[in-house]
Amino acid sequence: MDKFLKLIEQILLAQSDANIAFDDLCGLLDRLGFEKRIRGSHHIFRKAGIEERINLQRDGSKAKRYQVKQVRNLLIKYKLTELP
């Protein structure tokens, strides 16, 4: 199974939001076609056709729990659970 498919599954299960690696989450959004802009410690992702912007920050090597939840809500709302 593809690394990013496993990550999508892990995010959708919502059982380990605190254990999602920051770099993996950024890589997933890149793979889903989001444009990334970095301003200081903020990694801002946006995509045409998607109203919300995702702003990620590191918490050590992990993504912040509430930001993983935001990505989950985005995956569900826009049905982004399949990789290109």
N, CA, C and O atoms as CSV, one atom per row, in Angstrom:
chain,resi,resn,atom,element,x,y,z
A,1,MET,N,N,0.848,-1.177,0.000
A,1,MET,CA,C,0.000,0.000,0.000
A,1,MET,C,C,0.899,1.247,0.000
A,1,MET,O,O,1.917,1.285,0.691
A,2,ASP,N,N,0.526,2.225,-0.752
A,2,ASP,CA,C,1.258,3.479,-0.863
A,2,ASP,C,C,1.349,4.181,0.489
A,2,ASP,O,O,0.395,4.161,1.266
A,3,LYS,N,N,2.483,4.796,0.766
A,3,LYS,CA,C,2.714,5.510,2.027
A,3,LYS,C,C,1.636,6.566,2.278
A,3,LYS,O,O,1.162,6.720,3.403
A,4,PHE,N,N,1.251,7.293,1.221
A,4,PHE,CA,C,0.273,8.358,1.395
A,4,PHE,C,C,-1.132,7.801,1.573
A,4,PHE,O,O,-1.946,8.424,2.255
A,5,LEU,N,N,-1.442,6.661,0.989
A,5,LEU,CA,C,-2.750,6.039,1.224
A,5,LEU,C,C,-2.872,5.601,2.681
A,5,LEU,O,O,-3.930,5.743,3.294
A,6,LYS,N,N,-1.779,5.066,3.230
A,6,LYS,CA,C,-1.778,4.698,4.646
A,6,LYS,C,C,-1.962,5.925,5.526
A,6,LYS,O,O,-2.668,5.878,6.533
A,7,LEU,N,N,-1.318,7.030,5.136
A,7,LEU,CA,C,-1.453,8.255,5.902
A,7,LEU,C,C,-2.885,8.786,5.855
A,7,LEU,O,O,-3.414,9.226,6.876
A,8,ILE,N,N,-3.512,8.751,4.686
A,8,ILE,CA,C,-4.913,9.180,4.569
A,8,ILE,C,C,-5.792,8.327,5.478
A,8,ILE,O,O,-6.658,8.845,6.182
A,9,GLU,N,N,-5.564,7.030,5.456
A,9,GLU,CA,C,-6.341,6.122,6.306
A,9,GLU,C,C,-6.136,6.455,7.784
A,9,GLU,O,O,-7.095,6.485,8.556
A,10,GLN,N,N,-4.895,6.704,8.172
A,10,GLN,CA,C,-4.588,7.040,9.562
A,10,GLN,C,C,-5.267,8.352,9.971
A,10,GLN,O,O,-5.787,8.462,11.082
A,11,ILE,N,N,-5.264,9.340,9.080
A,11,ILE,CA,C,-5.902,10.625,9.374
A,11,ILE,C,C,-7.413,10.449,9.499
A,11,ILE,O,O,-8.026,10.998,10.415
A,12,LEU,N,N,-8.016,9.689,8.588
A,12,LEU,CA,C,-9.469,9.508,8.610
A,12,LEU,C,C,-9.943,8.699,9.812
A,12,LEU,O,O,-11.063,8.900,10.283
A,13,LEU,N,N,-9.117,7.795,10.315
A,13,LEU,CA,C,-9.497,7.013,11.497
A,13,LEU,C,C,-9.510,7.863,12.769
A,13,LEU,O,O,-10.195,7.528,13.735
A,14,ALA,N,N,-8.750,8.966,12.768
A,14,ALA,CA,C,-8.731,9.935,13.881
A,14,ALA,C,C,-8.351,9.315,15.216
A,14,ALA,O,O,-8.840,9.745,16.261
A,15,GLN,N,N,-7.491,8.316,15.192
A,15,GLN,CA,C,-7.097,7.674,16.440
A,15,GLN,C,C,-5.715,8.114,16.919
A,15,GLN,O,O,-5.358,7.888,18.075
A,16,SER,N,N,-4.937,8.741,16.037
A,16,SER,CA,C,-3.578,9.117,16.445
A,16,SER,C,C,-3.167,10.448,15.826
A,16,SER,O,O,-2.123,10.545,15.182
A,17,ASP,N,N,-3.991,11.466,16.024
A,17,ASP,CA,C,-3.703,12.781,15.448
A,17,ASP,C,C,-2.378,13.345,15.940
A,17,ASP,O,O,-1.718,14.084,15.210
A,18,ALA,N,N,-1.980,13.015,17.144
A,18,ALA,CA,C,-0.741,13.546,17.703
A,18,ALA,C,C,0.494,12.850,17.143
A,18,ALA,O,O,1.615,13.299,17.384
A,19,ASN,N,N,0.309,11.765,16.403
A,19,ASN,CA,C,1.448,10.996,15.891
A,19,ASN,C,C,1.638,11.101,14.392
A,19,ASN,O,O,2.267,10.230,13.794
A,20,ILE,N,N,1.112,12.143,13.770
A,20,ILE,CA,C,1.282,12.347,12.332
A,20,ILE,C,C,2.533,13.192,12.119
A,20,ILE,O,O,2.638,14.297,12.651
A,21,ALA,N,N,3.472,12.677,11.346
A,21,ALA,CA,C,4.714,13.410,11.076
A,21,ALA,C,C,4.414,14.641,10.222
A,21,ALA,O,O,3.660,14.574,9.252
A,22,PHE,N,N,5.014,15.753,10.600
A,22,PHE,CA,C,4.800,17.015,9.900
A,22,PHE,C,C,5.201,16.897,8.431
A,22,PHE,O,O,4.454,17.315,7.546
A,23,ASP,N,N,6.371,16.331,8.173
A,23,ASP,CA,C,6.853,16.205,6.795
A,23,ASP,C,C,5.936,15.312,5.955
A,23,ASP,O,O,5.733,15.568,4.768
A,24,ASP,N,N,5.386,14.266,6.573
A,24,ASP,CA,C,4.465,13.382,5.853
A,24,ASP,C,C,3.171,14.115,5.503
A,24,ASP,O,O,2.637,13.948,4.406
A,25,LEU,N,N,2.672,14.919,6.424
A,25,LEU,CA,C,1.440,15.665,6.174
A,25,LEU,C,C,1.650,16.697,5.065
A,25,LEU,O,O,0.792,16.864,4.197
A,26,CYS,N,N,2.786,17.385,5.094
A,26,CYS,CA,C,3.113,18.331,4.019
A,26,CYS,C,C,3.241,17.603,2.686
A,26,CYS,O,O,2.759,18.089,1.662
A,27,GLY,N,N,3.885,16.446,2.695
A,27,GLY,CA,C,4.037,15.647,1.479
A,27,GLY,C,C,2.703,15.200,0.918
A,27,GLY,O,O,2.515,15.175,-0.298
A,28,LEU,N,N,1.774,14.846,1.796
A,28,LEU,CA,C,0.441,14.440,1.357
A,28,LEU,C,C,-0.268,15.588,0.655
A,28,LEU,O,O,-0.848,15.404,-0.415
A,29,LEU,N,N,-0.222,16.772,1.258
A,29,LEU,CA,C,-0.876,17.924,0.644
A,29,LEU,C,C,-0.220,18.279,-0.691
A,29,LEU,O,O,-0.911,18.660,-1.636
A,30,ASP,N,N,1.100,18.158,-0.778
A,30,ASP,CA,C,1.798,18.359,-2.055
A,30,ASP,C,C,1.297,17.364,-3.094
A,30,ASP,O,O,1.020,17.728,-4.236
A,31,ARG,N,N,1.187,16.122,-2.688
A,31,ARG,CA,C,0.753,15.051,-3.603
A,31,ARG,C,C,-0.692,15.248,-4.064
A,31,ARG,O,O,-1.056,14.847,-5.169
A,32,LEU,N,N,-1.508,15.863,-3.218
A,32,LEU,CA,C,-2.902,16.128,-3.567
A,32,LEU,C,C,-3.050,17.375,-4.445
A,32,LEU,O,O,-4.162,17.733,-4.833
A,33,GLY,N,N,-1.931,18.034,-4.757
A,33,GLY,CA,C,-1.966,19.151,-5.679
A,33,GLY,C,C,-2.077,20.526,-5.045
A,33,GLY,O,O,-2.382,21.501,-5.733
A,34,PHE,N,N,-1.836,20.618,-3.754
A,34,PHE,CA,C,-1.867,21.910,-3.088
A,34,PHE,C,C,-0.587,22.679,-3.381
A,34,PHE,O,O,0.488,22.092,-3.513
A,35,GLU,N,N,-0.712,23.989,-3.482
A,35,GLU,CA,C,0.448,24.866,-3.623
A,35,GLU,C,C,0.915,25.239,-2.224
A,35,GLU,O,O,0.103,25.517,-1.342
A,36,LYS,N,N,2.243,25.242,-2.027
A,36,LYS,CA,C,2.781,25.542,-0.699
A,36,LYS,C,C,3.541,26.860,-0.727
A,36,LYS,O,O,4.288,27.151,-1.662
A,37,ARG,N,N,3.331,27.647,0.321
A,37,ARG,CA,C,4.087,28.870,0.522
A,37,ARG,C,C,4.549,28.856,1.975
A,37,ARG,O,O,3.778,28.525,2.876
A,38,ILE,N,N,5.796,29.214,2.195
A,38,ILE,CA,C,6.352,29.199,3.545
A,38,ILE,C,C,6.640,30.627,3.973
A,38,ILE,O,O,7.324,31.378,3.278
A,39,ARG,N,N,6.101,30.988,5.135
A,39,ARG,CA,C,6.361,32.302,5.722
A,39,ARG,C,C,6.782,32.074,7.173
A,39,ARG,O,O,5.947,31.857,8.051
A,40,GLY,N,N,8.075,32.127,7.403
A,40,GLY,CA,C,8.594,31.835,8.740
A,40,GLY,C,C,8.372,30.367,9.067
A,40,GLY,O,O,8.817,29.488,8.330
A,41,SER,N,N,7.685,30.103,10.170
A,41,SER,CA,C,7.413,28.715,10.560
A,41,SER,C,C,6.076,28.209,10.028
A,41,SER,O,O,5.688,27.073,10.301
A,42,HIS,N,N,5.370,29.050,9.269
A,42,HIS,CA,C,4.053,28.691,8.744
A,42,HIS,C,C,4.177,28.135,7.325
A,42,HIS,O,O,4.761,28.765,6.444
A,43,HIS,N,N,3.621,26.952,7.127
A,43,HIS,CA,C,3.541,26.331,5.807
A,43,HIS,C,C,2.079,26.438,5.380
A,43,HIS,O,O,1.209,25.773,5.943
A,44,ILE,N,N,1.822,27.266,4.396
A,44,ILE,CA,C,0.451,27.566,3.991
A,44,ILE,C,C,0.150,26.848,2.683
A,44,ILE,O,O,0.877,27.000,1.701
A,45,PHE,N,N,-0.919,26.071,2.674
A,45,PHE,CA,C,-1.314,25.287,1.510
A,45,PHE,C,C,-2.655,25.782,0.993
A,45,PHE,O,O,-3.576,26.050,1.765
A,46,ARG,N,N,-2.748,25.899,-0.321
A,46,ARG,CA,C,-4.026,26.245,-0.931
A,46,ARG,C,C,-4.125,25.564,-2.283
A,46,ARG,O,O,-3.128,25.168,-2.885
A,47,LYS,N,N,-5.368,25.442,-2.738
A,47,LYS,CA,C,-5.619,24.738,-3.995
A,47,LYS,C,C,-6.833,25.368,-4.663
A,47,LYS,O,O,-7.800,25.738,-3.998
A,48,ALA,N,N,-6.771,25.483,-5.976
A,48,ALA,CA,C,-7.899,26.026,-6.736
A,48,ALA,C,C,-9.132,25.149,-6.502
A,48,ALA,O,O,-9.040,23.921,-6.510
A,49,GLY,N,N,-10.264,25.780,-6.298
A,49,GLY,CA,C,-11.504,25.053,-6.075
A,49,GLY,C,C,-11.767,24.708,-4.621
A,49,GLY,O,O,-12.826,24.176,-4.286
A,50,ILE,N,N,-10.803,25.011,-3.753
A,50,ILE,CA,C,-10.967,24.741,-2.330
A,50,ILE,C,C,-10.887,26.068,-1.594
A,50,ILE,O,O,-9.887,26.781,-1.671
A,51,GLU,N,N,-11.946,26.380,-0.889
A,51,GLU,CA,C,-12.085,27.680,-0.243
A,51,GLU,C,C,-11.084,27.881,0.898
A,51,GLU,O,O,-10.494,28.953,1.031
A,52,GLU,N,N,-10.899,26.853,1.709
A,52,GLU,CA,C,-10.061,26.972,2.891
A,52,GLU,C,C,-8.575,26.899,2.541
A,52,GLU,O,O,-8.170,26.261,1.569
A,53,ARG,N,N,-7.780,27.575,3.370
A,53,ARG,CA,C,-6.332,27.423,3.313
A,53,ARG,C,C,-5.911,26.644,4.547
A,53,ARG,O,O,-6.501,26.792,5.617
A,54,ILE,N,N,-4.904,25.826,4.394
A,54,ILE,CA,C,-4.382,25.058,5.516
A,54,ILE,C,C,-3.059,25.679,5.935
A,54,ILE,O,O,-2.163,25.866,5.112
A,55,ASN,N,N,-2.942,25.994,7.210
A,55,ASN,CA,C,-1.736,26.587,7.765
A,55,ASN,C,C,-1.146,25.579,8.744
A,55,ASN,O,O,-1.740,25.313,9.789
A,56,LEU,N,N,0.014,25.015,8.418
A,56,LEU,CA,C,0.637,24.009,9.269
A,56,LEU,C,C,1.883,24.568,9.937
A,56,LEU,O,O,2.617,25.369,9.359
A,57,GLN,N,N,2.104,24.124,11.176
A,57,GLN,CA,C,3.310,24.455,11.913
A,57,GLN,C,C,3.811,23.184,12.585
A,57,GLN,O,O,3.035,22.301,12.949
A,58,ARG,N,N,5.113,23.117,12.736
A,58,ARG,CA,C,5.722,21.965,13.408
A,58,ARG,C,C,5.443,21.990,14.907
A,58,ARG,O,O,5.323,23.048,15.524
A,59,ASP,N,N,5.345,20.800,15.464
A,59,ASP,CA,C,5.349,20.605,16.906
A,59,ASP,C,C,6.415,19.546,17.152
A,59,ASP,O,O,6.103,18.373,17.361
A,60,GLY,N,N,7.665,19.966,17.124
A,60,GLY,CA,C,8.778,19.019,17.087
A,60,GLY,C,C,8.833,18.437,15.686
A,60,GLY,O,O,8.904,19.185,14.710
A,61,SER,N,N,8.802,17.129,15.571
A,61,SER,CA,C,8.780,16.488,14.244
A,61,SER,C,C,7.363,16.153,13.805
A,61,SER,O,O,7.158,15.653,12.699
A,62,LYS,N,N,6.388,16.423,14.659
A,62,LYS,CA,C,4.989,16.083,14.391
A,62,LYS,C,C,4.182,17.305,13.984
A,62,LYS,O,O,4.582,18.443,14.228
A,63,ALA,N,N,3.050,17.052,13.366
A,63,ALA,CA,C,2.090,18.113,13.060
A,63,ALA,C,C,1.230,18.335,14.302
A,63,ALA,O,O,1.025,17.420,15.099
A,64,LYS,N,N,0.740,19.540,14.454
A,64,LYS,CA,C,-0.127,19.833,15.595
A,64,LYS,C,C,-1.457,19.117,15.420
A,64,LYS,O,O,-1.985,19.010,14.313
A,65,ARG,N,N,-1.983,18.631,16.530
A,65,ARG,CA,C,-3.193,17.809,16.531
A,65,ARG,C,C,-4.380,18.515,15.871
A,65,ARG,O,O,-5.082,17.907,15.063
A,66,TYR,N,N,-4.611,19.776,16.201
A,66,TYR,CA,C,-5.765,20.483,15.649
A,66,TYR,C,C,-5.601,20.712,14.146
A,66,TYR,O,O,-6.593,20.809,13.424
A,67,GLN,N,N,-4.368,20.798,13.673
A,67,GLN,CA,C,-4.135,20.983,12.247
A,67,GLN,C,C,-4.387,19.688,11.476
A,67,GLN,O,O,-4.858,19.724,10.339
A,68,VAL,N,N,-4.078,18.555,12.085
A,68,VAL,CA,C,-4.406,17.268,11.474
A,68,VAL,C,C,-5.922,17.147,11.345
A,68,VAL,O,O,-6.425,16.636,10.345
A,69,LYS,N,N,-6.643,17.613,12.353
A,69,LYS,CA,C,-8.107,17.590,12.303
A,69,LYS,C,C,-8.621,18.471,11.164
A,69,LYS,O,O,-9.578,18.102,10.483
A,70,GLN,N,N,-8.000,19.625,10.951
A,70,GLN,CA,C,-8.391,20.500,9.848
A,70,GLN,C,C,-8.179,19.806,8.507
A,70,GLN,O,O,-9.023,19.903,7.616
A,71,VAL,N,N,-7.058,19.108,8.360
A,71,VAL,CA,C,-6.786,18.380,7.117
A,71,VAL,C,C,-7.820,17.274,6.939
A,71,VAL,O,O,-8.308,17.064,5.829
A,72,ARG,N,N,-8.163,16.565,8.013
A,72,ARG,CA,C,-9.178,15.505,7.933
A,72,ARG,C,C,-10.503,16.074,7.442
A,72,ARG,O,O,-11.136,15.507,6.552
A,73,ASN,N,N,-10.921,17.194,8.024
A,73,ASN,CA,C,-12.182,17.811,7.614
A,73,ASN,C,C,-12.154,18.214,6.147
A,73,ASN,O,O,-13.164,18.104,5.452
A,74,LEU,N,N,-11.011,18.678,5.676
A,74,LEU,CA,C,-10.850,19.057,4.273
A,74,LEU,C,C,-10.926,17.832,3.360
A,74,LEU,O,O,-11.566,17.870,2.309
A,75,LEU,N,N,-10.263,16.740,3.772
A,75,LEU,CA,C,-10.299,15.501,2.987
A,75,LEU,C,C,-11.732,14.997,2.836
A,75,LEU,O,O,-12.131,14.538,1.765
A,76,ILE,N,N,-12.493,15.087,3.910
A,76,ILE,CA,C,-13.874,14.603,3.887
A,76,ILE,C,C,-14.767,15.548,3.084
A,76,ILE,O,O,-15.525,15.104,2.222
A,77,LYS,N,N,-14.679,16.838,3.361
A,77,LYS,CA,C,-15.549,17.817,2.719
A,77,LYS,C,C,-15.397,17.819,1.202
A,77,LYS,O,O,-16.388,17.888,0.475
A,78,TYR,N,N,-14.152,17.744,0.725
A,78,TYR,CA,C,-13.896,17.831,-0.715
A,78,TYR,C,C,-13.611,16.472,-1.357
A,78,TYR,O,O,-13.226,16.397,-2.524
A,79,LYS,N,N,-13.804,15.397,-0.583
A,79,LYS,CA,C,-13.630,14.030,-1.082
A,79,LYS,C,C,-12.254,13.854,-1.738
A,79,LYS,O,O,-12.147,13.417,-2.884
A,80,LEU,N,N,-11.218,14.203,-0.991
A,80,LEU,CA,C,-9.844,14.133,-1.484
A,80,LEU,C,C,-9.137,12.881,-0.981
A,80,LEU,O,O,-7.944,12.918,-0.681
A,81,THR,N,N,-9.853,11.796,-0.889
A,81,THR,CA,C,-9.267,10.589,-0.305
A,81,THR,C,C,-8.579,9.698,-1.326
A,81,THR,O,O,-8.020,8.664,-0.961
A,82,GLU,N,N,-8.608,10.082,-2.602
A,82,GLU,CA,C,-7.914,9.301,-3.631
A,82,GLU,C,C,-6.789,10.137,-4.195
A,82,GLU,O,O,-6.961,11.317,-4.499
A,83,LEU,N,N,-5.629,9.507,-4.330
A,83,LEU,CA,C,-4.463,10.209,-4.854
A,83,LEU,C,C,-4.463,10.231,-6.364
A,83,LEU,O,O,-4.949,9.298,-7.003
A,84,PRO,N,N,-3.915,11.302,-6.944
A,84,PRO,CA,C,-3.827,11.368,-8.422
A,84,PRO,C,C,-2.801,10.376,-8.948
A,84,PRO,O,O,-2.590,10.289,-10.157
